[in-house]
Amino acid sequence: MKFLIIINFISSLIVKSAIAEQMTCEFVKHTDGYNCEVKTVFDVQKEVTSIDGDHRFGKGNSDVEVLFINDLNKSKYVPTNVCSYFPNLYKVDIYGSSLVELRKDIFEGCSNLTKVVIKYVKFKTLNADLFTEIKNLTHVVVSFTTIEELPAKLFEKNMDTLKYVDLSFNMLKVINTELPTNLTLLSLMNNECIDEYFDQRSTTRANSLTDILKEVKNKCGTENQGIPMELTYSEVEFRKLKEEIDKNNQKIKTLETNLQEADAQLGMKIVTQNIITRAMKSDIETNKQEMKNSIDTFRNEINRKQEDFSKLISKQIEEIRQLKVKLESNDELKNKNDKLKSDINQNKNFIITGFVLQFIIVALIIGFVIVYRKFYSSPQRQVGPGLLNHDSY
C-alpha cells in the first residue's frame, strides 16, 4: 500500500513537472511600463512555477506591468499562471508568428489586465472564449495576422468595458462578431471584406460608428464570404436594385391581372380591350427597358470602380517605390550636410584666425601712422638746427 502511494506521488510530480516550468524574464523599462520580456521558449502549454531574471534597481515582480512575448521567442504557446507572480499586470503584448493557439487560461487571475495586443499570429481564427477571463478589458489589438474570421461571441463578456478595438491589417473575410456600440475607436482597415476606420476623437471622420457597424454586417456577413472588398458595397446595392425590380415586376403582374378581371367584368369590346392591352404592354415594355438600362449602368459603374481600385493600388505601389528612393536620397543629403557642416566649422575657424590677423595688422598700421605723424609733424623736425628757412636768404 505504501509502495502504491509513493508511486502515485512520484507520478504526480512527473506530470506536474511536464506541465509546469520556471519562466525567465529580461526586465526592461519601456514607455508602456515595466516589462517582462519572456526568454523561455514554451513548446507545450505550461504553467509558470517561478520567475527568474534580474530586476532593475528597486524593482520587483509586483512592479511588472507588461508581459511581452517577442516574435523572436518562437514559443508555440503562452504560459499560464503568470499573474500569480505579476499581480499588477495591466497589458499582455503577444508577437507570435510561431504560436499555434491562444487559450483563455493564459489570462486567469489577471484582475488588473485591461489591454491585450496580438500580432503576427498565423492561425485563421481566435478561440471564442479567449477574452472571457478578462473582466476589465478596454483595449484589444489584433493586427498583422492571417486571421480570416472572428467568432460571433468573441467579445460577449466585454461589451460593457471595451472602448478601443483595432482589427487592422488582417485577412478578415467574415465578421459575425457583435461589437460594442459605444467604442471610442474601431479600426477595420486593410481587410478582405472591409476597410473602414472610426475614431470618436477625430472631427473629420467620414462615417459614424453606427454606419460602420451596419457596413460590417452588410460586407462581412457569412453570405458575403469571399466577395472582394471593393465589390461588396456595389453587390449590396445591386441586390437592393434587383429587389426593387422584382417588386416592380410583381406590381406589373398584379396590374395585368386586375386589367384582365376589369375587362371581363365590364364586358368591353374586343377592339377596345386590345387597344388598352397594347397600351399597357407598351408601358410595361418601356418600364422593363428603363430598368434594364439602370442595371447596365450600375454594372458599368461596378466595372469602373474595379478599374479605379486597380489604378489606386498601382499608384500606391509607385508612391512607395518613390518614397523609398527619396529616403535613400535623404541619407545621401544627410551625409553631404554633415560634411558641409564640418567644412563650415573649419572655414569658420580659418575666418576667425584671418580676422584676428587682419585686426593685428590694421592695429600695427594705425600705430605706425600715429608714430610717423607725431615724429614728422613736430616743429623741431620741420626746421632742424642744421636747416635754413627762406627768411635767412
C-alpha beads as a LAMMPS data file, in Angstrom:
LAMMPS data file: protein, C-alpha beads

393 atoms
392 bonds

1 atom types
1 bond types

-500.0 500.0 xlo xhi
-500.0 500.0 ylo yhi
-500.0 500.0 zlo zhi

Masses

1 110.0

Atoms # bond

1 1 1 0.000 0.000 0.000
2 1 1 2.776 2.406 0.926
3 1 1 4.545 1.444 -2.277
4 1 1 1.469 2.433 -4.318
5 1 1 1.219 5.781 -2.511
6 1 1 4.872 6.506 -3.278
7 1 1 4.373 5.538 -6.929
8 1 1 1.329 7.844 -7.192
9 1 1 3.233 10.691 -5.538
10 1 1 6.169 10.294 -7.930
11 1 1 3.778 10.097 -10.906
12 1 1 2.045 13.303 -9.832
13 1 1 5.403 15.063 -9.578
14 1 1 6.387 13.862 -13.046
15 1 1 3.071 15.064 -14.539
16 1 1 3.336 18.397 -12.783
17 1 1 6.901 18.916 -13.975
18 1 1 5.736 18.153 -17.515
19 1 1 3.114 20.909 -17.427
20 1 1 4.987 23.398 -15.244
21 1 1 8.163 25.342 -15.778
22 1 1 10.224 28.260 -14.487
23 1 1 9.946 31.348 -16.706
24 1 1 12.967 33.573 -17.360
25 1 1 12.415 37.294 -17.989
26 1 1 14.537 40.167 -19.120
27 1 1 13.165 43.097 -17.138
28 1 1 13.121 46.322 -19.143
29 1 1 11.579 49.750 -18.621
30 1 1 9.600 50.868 -21.693
31 1 1 7.236 53.754 -22.369
32 1 1 4.252 51.485 -21.683
33 1 1 5.589 50.362 -18.296
34 1 1 7.977 47.954 -16.592
35 1 1 8.214 44.919 -18.924
36 1 1 8.941 41.233 -18.521
37 1 1 10.307 40.192 -21.928
38 1 1 9.884 36.398 -21.916
39 1 1 13.052 34.461 -22.801
40 1 1 11.803 30.919 -22.100
41 1 1 10.506 29.053 -25.167
42 1 1 7.273 27.122 -24.471
43 1 1 6.760 24.275 -26.965
44 1 1 3.773 22.949 -24.980
45 1 1 1.184 24.660 -22.773
46 1 1 2.792 25.001 -19.331
47 1 1 2.087 26.647 -16.005
48 1 1 4.676 29.054 -14.602
49 1 1 6.090 27.804 -11.286
50 1 1 8.647 30.548 -10.635
51 1 1 10.225 33.629 -12.195
52 1 1 13.907 34.007 -12.982
53 1 1 15.741 37.164 -14.104
54 1 1 17.498 40.266 -12.786
55 1 1 15.198 43.127 -11.839
56 1 1 16.153 46.763 -12.317
57 1 1 17.295 48.608 -9.192
58 1 1 14.465 48.990 -6.714
59 1 1 12.037 46.874 -8.791
60 1 1 10.351 43.525 -8.091
61 1 1 7.670 41.217 -9.507
62 1 1 4.876 43.415 -8.185
63 1 1 6.215 46.303 -10.315
64 1 1 5.837 44.387 -13.594
65 1 1 3.078 45.964 -15.711
66 1 1 3.580 44.370 -19.142
67 1 1 4.170 40.779 -20.276
68 1 1 5.896 40.905 -23.661
69 1 1 6.414 37.851 -25.876
70 1 1 8.670 38.907 -28.719
71 1 1 8.262 37.330 -32.159
72 1 1 11.886 36.166 -31.894
73 1 1 10.933 33.982 -28.918
74 1 1 9.449 31.257 -31.201
75 1 1 7.143 29.857 -28.495
76 1 1 4.192 27.724 -29.628
77 1 1 2.135 28.516 -26.529
78 1 1 1.742 31.323 -23.993
79 1 1 2.283 30.077 -20.404
80 1 1 -0.439 30.199 -17.743
81 1 1 -0.414 31.335 -14.089
82 1 1 1.665 34.421 -14.974
83 1 1 -0.499 36.836 -12.984
84 1 1 0.186 34.869 -9.794
85 1 1 3.701 36.343 -9.979
86 1 1 2.824 39.680 -11.619
87 1 1 -0.320 40.824 -9.757
88 1 1 -0.242 44.351 -11.250
89 1 1 -0.008 43.253 -14.877
90 1 1 -2.227 45.552 -16.992
91 1 1 -1.074 44.619 -20.509
92 1 1 -0.171 41.427 -22.384
93 1 1 1.749 42.030 -25.621
94 1 1 1.996 38.926 -27.849
95 1 1 4.026 38.962 -31.081
96 1 1 3.830 35.310 -32.075
97 1 1 4.286 34.038 -35.618
98 1 1 5.247 30.659 -34.112
99 1 1 2.165 30.363 -31.869
100 1 1 -0.271 27.572 -32.696
101 1 1 -3.066 28.572 -30.300
102 1 1 -4.141 31.135 -27.689
103 1 1 -6.230 29.839 -24.773
104 1 1 -8.361 31.688 -22.258
105 1 1 -6.497 30.246 -19.237
106 1 1 -3.406 32.370 -20.025
107 1 1 -5.421 35.314 -18.623
108 1 1 -6.736 33.560 -15.493
109 1 1 -6.260 35.552 -12.302
110 1 1 -5.288 38.735 -14.169
111 1 1 -7.658 41.042 -12.310
112 1 1 -5.854 44.255 -13.352
113 1 1 -5.455 43.324 -17.026
114 1 1 -7.068 45.878 -19.394
115 1 1 -5.071 45.667 -22.644
116 1 1 -4.271 42.749 -24.962
117 1 1 -2.167 43.055 -28.122
118 1 1 -1.916 40.123 -30.555
119 1 1 0.225 40.467 -33.711
120 1 1 1.753 38.273 -36.438
121 1 1 -0.056 35.045 -35.475
122 1 1 -0.514 32.584 -38.349
123 1 1 -3.800 30.847 -37.492
124 1 1 -7.156 31.600 -39.156
125 1 1 -9.322 32.495 -36.154
126 1 1 -9.329 33.045 -32.373
127 1 1 -10.960 30.877 -29.719
128 1 1 -14.466 32.165 -28.999
129 1 1 -13.839 32.216 -25.211
130 1 1 -10.365 33.819 -25.400
131 1 1 -11.281 37.021 -23.535
132 1 1 -13.879 35.637 -21.111
133 1 1 -11.458 35.679 -18.141
134 1 1 -10.639 39.386 -18.572
135 1 1 -13.260 41.298 -16.598
136 1 1 -11.980 44.830 -17.241
137 1 1 -10.813 44.593 -20.850
138 1 1 -10.760 48.049 -22.507
139 1 1 -8.222 47.741 -25.358
140 1 1 -7.859 44.921 -27.896
141 1 1 -5.419 44.946 -30.819
142 1 1 -5.403 42.032 -33.271
143 1 1 -3.305 43.143 -36.215
144 1 1 -0.961 41.953 -38.992
145 1 1 -2.261 38.372 -38.763
146 1 1 -3.655 35.731 -41.133
147 1 1 -6.944 35.634 -39.231
148 1 1 -9.881 35.331 -41.639
149 1 1 -12.842 35.031 -39.281
150 1 1 -13.831 36.267 -35.811
151 1 1 -16.125 34.136 -33.605
152 1 1 -19.613 35.506 -33.024
153 1 1 -19.238 35.655 -29.215
154 1 1 -15.601 36.770 -29.029
155 1 1 -16.417 39.953 -27.043
156 1 1 -19.602 38.678 -25.380
157 1 1 -18.191 39.166 -21.848
158 1 1 -16.515 42.514 -22.603
159 1 1 -19.303 44.565 -24.207
160 1 1 -19.603 46.964 -21.235
161 1 1 -15.881 47.717 -20.882
162 1 1 -14.400 47.697 -24.388
163 1 1 -13.502 51.133 -25.756
164 1 1 -10.714 50.510 -28.267
165 1 1 -10.709 47.720 -30.891
166 1 1 -8.033 47.594 -33.602
167 1 1 -8.553 44.806 -36.169
168 1 1 -6.491 46.363 -38.963
169 1 1 -4.155 44.622 -41.430
170 1 1 -5.637 41.137 -41.125
171 1 1 -7.313 38.882 -43.716
172 1 1 -10.826 39.103 -42.306
173 1 1 -13.480 37.759 -44.645
174 1 1 -16.227 37.101 -42.090
175 1 1 -17.077 39.219 -39.046
176 1 1 -20.128 37.819 -37.292
177 1 1 -18.817 39.209 -34.015
178 1 1 -21.058 41.576 -32.118
179 1 1 -19.173 44.798 -31.453
180 1 1 -19.975 47.382 -28.742
181 1 1 -21.899 50.447 -29.934
182 1 1 -20.028 52.818 -27.616
183 1 1 -16.478 52.302 -28.868
184 1 1 -14.089 55.255 -28.901
185 1 1 -12.051 53.693 -31.711
186 1 1 -12.709 50.909 -34.211
187 1 1 -10.155 50.183 -36.938
188 1 1 -11.000 47.660 -39.668
189 1 1 -8.514 48.944 -42.203
190 1 1 -6.938 46.651 -44.803
191 1 1 -9.078 43.527 -44.521
192 1 1 -10.605 41.266 -47.186
193 1 1 -14.222 42.286 -46.687
194 1 1 -13.962 45.815 -45.266
195 1 1 -11.587 48.765 -44.979
196 1 1 -13.032 51.278 -42.521
197 1 1 -11.852 53.427 -39.613
198 1 1 -13.711 55.192 -36.801
199 1 1 -12.207 57.471 -34.180
200 1 1 -14.577 59.368 -31.921
201 1 1 -11.833 61.890 -31.140
202 1 1 -11.500 62.890 -34.794
203 1 1 -13.504 65.855 -36.098
204 1 1 -13.022 64.755 -39.717
205 1 1 -14.367 61.187 -39.534
206 1 1 -16.421 60.269 -42.572
207 1 1 -18.816 57.742 -41.034
208 1 1 -20.356 57.278 -37.630
209 1 1 -19.773 54.108 -35.614
210 1 1 -23.354 53.052 -36.336
211 1 1 -22.743 53.411 -40.080
212 1 1 -19.579 51.308 -39.882
213 1 1 -21.251 48.580 -37.816
214 1 1 -24.015 48.380 -40.421
215 1 1 -21.401 48.235 -43.153
216 1 1 -19.613 45.408 -41.318
217 1 1 -22.862 43.457 -41.272
218 1 1 -23.508 44.092 -44.967
219 1 1 -19.974 43.457 -46.201
220 1 1 -18.642 40.826 -43.809
221 1 1 -21.661 38.646 -43.066
222 1 1 -21.378 34.929 -43.765
223 1 1 -23.350 35.282 -47.009
224 1 1 -20.722 37.725 -48.334
225 1 1 -17.726 35.464 -47.655
226 1 1 -15.255 35.583 -50.494
227 1 1 -16.636 38.741 -52.142
228 1 1 -13.748 41.143 -52.921
229 1 1 -13.671 44.181 -50.664
230 1 1 -14.004 46.722 -53.476
231 1 1 -17.091 44.940 -54.902
232 1 1 -19.001 44.179 -51.713
233 1 1 -20.731 47.522 -51.394
234 1 1 -21.682 47.526 -55.065
235 1 1 -23.017 43.987 -54.770
236 1 1 -25.182 45.041 -51.841
237 1 1 -26.549 47.953 -53.838
238 1 1 -27.080 45.679 -56.827
239 1 1 -29.114 43.294 -54.692
240 1 1 -31.226 46.213 -53.484
241 1 1 -31.850 47.251 -57.073
242 1 1 -32.751 43.693 -58.043
243 1 1 -35.237 43.501 -55.170
244 1 1 -36.785 46.753 -56.371
245 1 1 -37.043 45.343 -59.899
246 1 1 -38.708 42.174 -58.596
247 1 1 -41.218 44.309 -56.702
248 1 1 -41.982 46.283 -59.864
249 1 1 -42.416 43.080 -61.868
250 1 1 -44.859 41.842 -59.243
251 1 1 -46.767 45.094 -59.489
252 1 1 -46.876 44.696 -63.271
253 1 1 -48.256 41.177 -62.949
254 1 1 -50.862 42.374 -60.471
255 1 1 -51.784 45.218 -62.805
256 1 1 -52.167 42.835 -65.750
257 1 1 -54.356 40.521 -63.649
258 1 1 -56.524 43.404 -62.477
259 1 1 -56.789 44.656 -66.044
260 1 1 -57.970 41.298 -67.301
261 1 1 -60.513 40.997 -64.490
262 1 1 -61.764 44.526 -65.160
263 1 1 -62.090 43.804 -68.870
264 1 1 -64.031 40.617 -68.166
265 1 1 -66.354 42.316 -65.682
266 1 1 -67.075 45.334 -67.824
267 1 1 -67.555 43.267 -70.947
268 1 1 -65.606 45.694 -73.024
269 1 1 -65.448 45.193 -76.746
270 1 1 -62.524 43.239 -78.113
271 1 1 -61.169 46.163 -80.101
272 1 1 -61.143 48.481 -77.078
273 1 1 -59.678 45.754 -74.931
274 1 1 -56.879 45.158 -77.445
275 1 1 -56.086 48.849 -77.622
276 1 1 -55.851 49.155 -73.816
277 1 1 -53.838 45.951 -73.547
278 1 1 -51.367 47.133 -76.171
279 1 1 -51.006 50.452 -74.393
280 1 1 -50.417 48.732 -71.065
281 1 1 -47.944 46.309 -72.594
282 1 1 -46.151 49.208 -74.217
283 1 1 -45.822 50.911 -70.831
284 1 1 -44.647 47.612 -69.321
285 1 1 -42.003 47.149 -72.008
286 1 1 -40.861 50.737 -71.550
287 1 1 -40.502 50.212 -67.785
288 1 1 -38.634 46.977 -68.315
289 1 1 -36.262 48.642 -70.764
290 1 1 -35.613 51.507 -68.337
291 1 1 -34.886 49.024 -65.571
292 1 1 -32.553 47.089 -67.858
293 1 1 -30.715 50.314 -68.700
294 1 1 -30.390 51.067 -64.981
295 1 1 -28.915 47.620 -64.360
296 1 1 -26.445 48.054 -67.236
297 1 1 -25.443 51.462 -65.907
298 1 1 -24.891 50.065 -62.445
299 1 1 -22.824 47.168 -63.802
300 1 1 -20.688 49.648 -65.740
301 1 1 -20.208 51.611 -62.536
302 1 1 -19.031 48.419 -60.793
303 1 1 -16.508 47.791 -63.583
304 1 1 -15.318 51.380 -63.383
305 1 1 -14.811 51.053 -59.631
306 1 1 -12.785 47.899 -60.220
307 1 1 -10.559 49.767 -62.674
308 1 1 -10.206 52.738 -60.298
309 1 1 -9.276 50.370 -57.487
310 1 1 -6.593 48.702 -59.615
311 1 1 -5.198 52.105 -60.621
312 1 1 -5.180 53.201 -56.984
313 1 1 -3.218 50.091 -55.953
314 1 1 -0.696 50.681 -58.771
315 1 1 -0.360 54.322 -57.764
316 1 1 0.236 53.416 -54.126
317 1 1 2.911 50.890 -55.127
318 1 1 4.641 53.556 -57.260
319 1 1 4.416 56.094 -54.406
320 1 1 6.001 53.563 -52.046
321 1 1 8.803 52.984 -54.557
322 1 1 9.380 56.736 -54.955
323 1 1 9.308 57.182 -51.184
324 1 1 11.998 54.517 -50.868
325 1 1 14.131 56.363 -53.438
326 1 1 13.569 59.645 -51.549
327 1 1 14.599 58.035 -48.281
328 1 1 17.816 56.814 -49.901
329 1 1 18.391 60.321 -51.323
330 1 1 17.769 61.803 -47.861
331 1 1 20.538 59.589 -46.447
332 1 1 22.922 60.915 -49.105
333 1 1 21.849 64.507 -48.392
334 1 1 22.393 63.931 -44.678
335 1 1 25.962 62.735 -45.320
336 1 1 26.618 65.760 -47.558
337 1 1 25.074 68.049 -44.941
338 1 1 27.324 66.587 -42.221
339 1 1 30.379 67.127 -44.445
340 1 1 29.229 70.667 -45.251
341 1 1 28.826 71.408 -41.543
342 1 1 32.355 70.108 -40.934
343 1 1 33.717 72.309 -43.764
344 1 1 31.812 75.310 -42.393
345 1 1 33.303 74.760 -38.930
346 1 1 36.805 74.575 -40.428
347 1 1 36.177 77.685 -42.557
348 1 1 34.732 79.408 -39.517
349 1 1 37.964 78.796 -37.554
350 1 1 40.019 79.960 -40.552
351 1 1 37.927 83.133 -40.909
352 1 1 38.238 83.923 -37.210
353 1 1 42.024 83.441 -37.372
354 1 1 42.218 85.649 -40.504
355 1 1 40.071 88.262 -38.849
356 1 1 42.378 88.327 -35.803
357 1 1 45.454 88.616 -38.045
358 1 1 43.825 91.429 -40.050
359 1 1 42.951 93.186 -36.821
360 1 1 46.574 92.935 -35.613
361 1 1 47.922 94.161 -38.981
362 1 1 45.487 97.120 -39.025
363 1 1 46.387 97.940 -35.444
364 1 1 50.100 97.903 -36.352
365 1 1 49.496 100.117 -39.388
366 1 1 47.463 102.587 -37.347
367 1 1 50.162 102.631 -34.650
368 1 1 52.842 103.168 -37.262
369 1 1 50.872 106.046 -38.825
370 1 1 50.362 107.688 -35.441
371 1 1 54.063 107.428 -34.598
372 1 1 55.037 108.629 -38.050
373 1 1 52.797 111.693 -37.895
374 1 1 53.886 112.519 -34.418
375 1 1 57.554 112.338 -35.364
376 1 1 57.490 114.169 -38.674
377 1 1 54.900 116.813 -37.866
378 1 1 56.725 118.289 -34.740
379 1 1 58.204 121.870 -35.088
380 1 1 61.702 120.712 -34.267
381 1 1 61.530 118.147 -37.043
382 1 1 60.273 120.681 -39.582
383 1 1 63.119 123.194 -39.009
384 1 1 66.091 121.463 -37.531
385 1 1 69.305 123.065 -36.267
386 1 1 71.148 122.270 -39.469
387 1 1 68.459 123.665 -41.790
388 1 1 67.784 127.216 -43.026
389 1 1 64.380 128.627 -43.707
390 1 1 63.531 131.036 -46.503
391 1 1 63.931 134.157 -44.325
392 1 1 67.659 133.575 -43.872
393 1 1 68.474 134.240 -47.504

Bonds

1 1 1 2
2 1 2 3
3 1 3 4
4 1 4 5
5 1 5 6
6 1 6 7
7 1 7 8
8 1 8 9
9 1 9 10
10 1 10 11
11 1 11 12
12 1 12 13
13 1 13 14
14 1 14 15
15 1 15 16
16 1 16 17
17 1 17 18
18 1 18 19
19 1 19 20
20 1 20 21
21 1 21 22
22 1 22 23
23 1 23 24
24 1 24 25
25 1 25 26
26 1 26 27
27 1 27 28
28 1 28 29
29 1 29 30
30 1 30 31
31 1 31 32
32 1 32 33
33 1 33 34
34 1 34 35
35 1 35 36
36 1 36 37
37 1 37 38
38 1 38 39
39 1 39 40
40 1 40 41
41 1 41 42
42 1 42 43
43 1 43 44
44 1 44 45
45 1 45 46
46 1 46 47
47 1 47 48
48 1 48 49
49 1 49 50
50 1 50 51
51 1 51 52
52 1 52 53
53 1 53 54
54 1 54 55
55 1 55 56
56 1 56 57
57 1 57 58
58 1 58 59
59 1 59 60
60 1 60 61
61 1 61 62
62 1 62 63
63 1 63 64
64 1 64 65
65 1 65 66
66 1 66 67
67 1 67 68
68 1 68 69
69 1 69 70
70 1 70 71
71 1 71 72
72 1 72 73
73 1 73 74
74 1 74 75
75 1 75 76
76 1 76 77
77 1 77 78
78 1 78 79
79 1 79 80
80 1 80 81
81 1 81 82
82 1 82 83
83 1 83 84
84 1 84 85
85 1 85 86
86 1 86 87
87 1 87 88
88 1 88 89
89 1 89 90
90 1 90 91
91 1 91 92
92 1 92 93
93 1 93 94
94 1 94 95
95 1 95 96
96 1 96 97
97 1 97 98
98 1 98 99
99 1 99 100
100 1 100 101
101 1 101 102
102 1 102 103
103 1 103 104
104 1 104 105
105 1 105 106
106 1 106 107
107 1 107 108
108 1 108 109
109 1 109 110
110 1 110 111
111 1 111 112
112 1 112 113
113 1 113 114
114 1 114 115
115 1 115 116
116 1 116 117
117 1 117 118
118 1 118 119
119 1 119 120
120 1 120 121
121 1 121 122
122 1 122 123
123 1 123 124
124 1 124 125
125 1 125 126
126 1 126 127
127 1 127 128
128 1 128 129
129 1 129 130
130 1 130 131
131 1 131 132
132 1 132 133
133 1 133 134
134 1 134 135
135 1 135 136
136 1 136 137
137 1 137 138
138 1 138 139
139 1 139 140
140 1 140 141
141 1 141 142
142 1 142 143
143 1 143 144
144 1 144 145
145 1 145 146
146 1 146 147
147 1 147 148
148 1 148 149
149 1 149 150
150 1 150 151
151 1 151 152
152 1 152 153
153 1 153 154
154 1 154 155
155 1 155 156
156 1 156 157
157 1 157 158
158 1 158 159
159 1 159 160
160 1 160 161
161 1 161 162
162 1 162 163
163 1 163 164
164 1 164 165
165 1 165 166
166 1 166 167
167 1 167 168
168 1 168 169
169 1 169 170
170 1 170 171
171 1 171 172
172 1 172 173
173 1 173 174
174 1 174 175
175 1 175 176
176 1 176 177
177 1 177 178
178 1 178 179
179 1 179 180
180 1 180 181
181 1 181 182
182 1 182 183
183 1 183 184
184 1 184 185
185 1 185 186
186 1 186 187
187 1 187 188
188 1 188 189
189 1 189 190
190 1 190 191
191 1 191 192
192 1 192 193
193 1 193 194
194 1 194 195
195 1 195 196
196 1 196 197
197 1 197 198
198 1 198 199
199 1 199 200
200 1 200 201
201 1 201 202
202 1 202 203
203 1 203 204
204 1 204 205
205 1 205 206
206 1 206 207
207 1 207 208
208 1 208 209
209 1 209 210
210 1 210 211
211 1 211 212
212 1 212 213
213 1 213 214
214 1 214 215
215 1 215 216
216 1 216 217
217 1 217 218
218 1 218 219
219 1 219 220
220 1 220 221
221 1 221 222
222 1 222 223
223 1 223 224
224 1 224 225
225 1 225 226
226 1 226 227
227 1 227 228
228 1 228 229
229 1 229 230
230 1 230 231
231 1 231 232
232 1 232 233
233 1 233 234
234 1 234 235
235 1 235 236
236 1 236 237
237 1 237 238
238 1 238 239
239 1 239 240
240 1 240 241
241 1 241 242
242 1 242 243
243 1 243 244
244 1 244 245
245 1 245 246
246 1 246 247
247 1 247 248
248 1 248 249
249 1 249 250
250 1 250 251
251 1 251 252
252 1 252 253
253 1 253 254
254 1 254 255
255 1 255 256
256 1 256 257
257 1 257 258
258 1 258 259
259 1 259 260
260 1 260 261
261 1 261 262
262 1 262 263
263 1 263 264
264 1 264 265
265 1 265 266
266 1 266 267
267 1 267 268
268 1 268 269
269 1 269 270
270 1 270 271
271 1 271 272
272 1 272 273
273 1 273 274
274 1 274 275
275 1 275 276
276 1 276 277
277 1 277 278
278 1 278 279
279 1 279 280
280 1 280 281
281 1 281 282
282 1 282 283
283 1 283 284
284 1 284 285
285 1 285 286
286 1 286 287
287 1 287 288
288 1 288 289
289 1 289 290
290 1 290 291
291 1 291 292
292 1 292 293
293 1 293 294
294 1 294 295
295 1 295 296
296 1 296 297
297 1 297 298
298 1 298 299
299 1 299 300
300 1 300 301
301 1 301 302
302 1 302 303
303 1 303 304
304 1 304 305
305 1 305 306
306 1 306 307
307 1 307 308
308 1 308 309
309 1 309 310
310 1 310 311
311 1 311 312
312 1 312 313
313 1 313 314
314 1 314 315
315 1 315 316
316 1 316 317
317 1 317 318
318 1 318 319
319 1 319 320
320 1 320 321
321 1 321 322
322 1 322 323
323 1 323 324
324 1 324 325
325 1 325 326
326 1 326 327
327 1 327 328
328 1 328 329
329 1 329 330
330 1 330 331
331 1 331 332
332 1 332 333
333 1 333 334
334 1 334 335
335 1 335 336
336 1 336 337
337 1 337 338
338 1 338 339
339 1 339 340
340 1 340 341
341 1 341 342
342 1 342 343
343 1 343 344
344 1 344 345
345 1 345 346
346 1 346 347
347 1 347 348
348 1 348 349
349 1 349 350
350 1 350 351
351 1 351 352
352 1 352 353
353 1 353 354
354 1 354 355
355 1 355 356
356 1 356 357
357 1 357 358
358 1 358 359
359 1 359 360
360 1 360 361
361 1 361 362
362 1 362 363
363 1 363 364
364 1 364 365
365 1 365 366
366 1 366 367
367 1 367 368
368 1 368 369
369 1 369 370
370 1 370 371
371 1 371 372
372 1 372 373
373 1 373 374
374 1 374 375
375 1 375 376
376 1 376 377
377 1 377 378
378 1 378 379
379 1 379 380
380 1 380 381
381 1 381 382
382 1 382 383
383 1 383 384
384 1 384 385
385 1 385 386
386 1 386 387
387 1 387 388
388 1 388 389
389 1 389 390
390 1 390 391
391 1 391 392
392 1 392 393
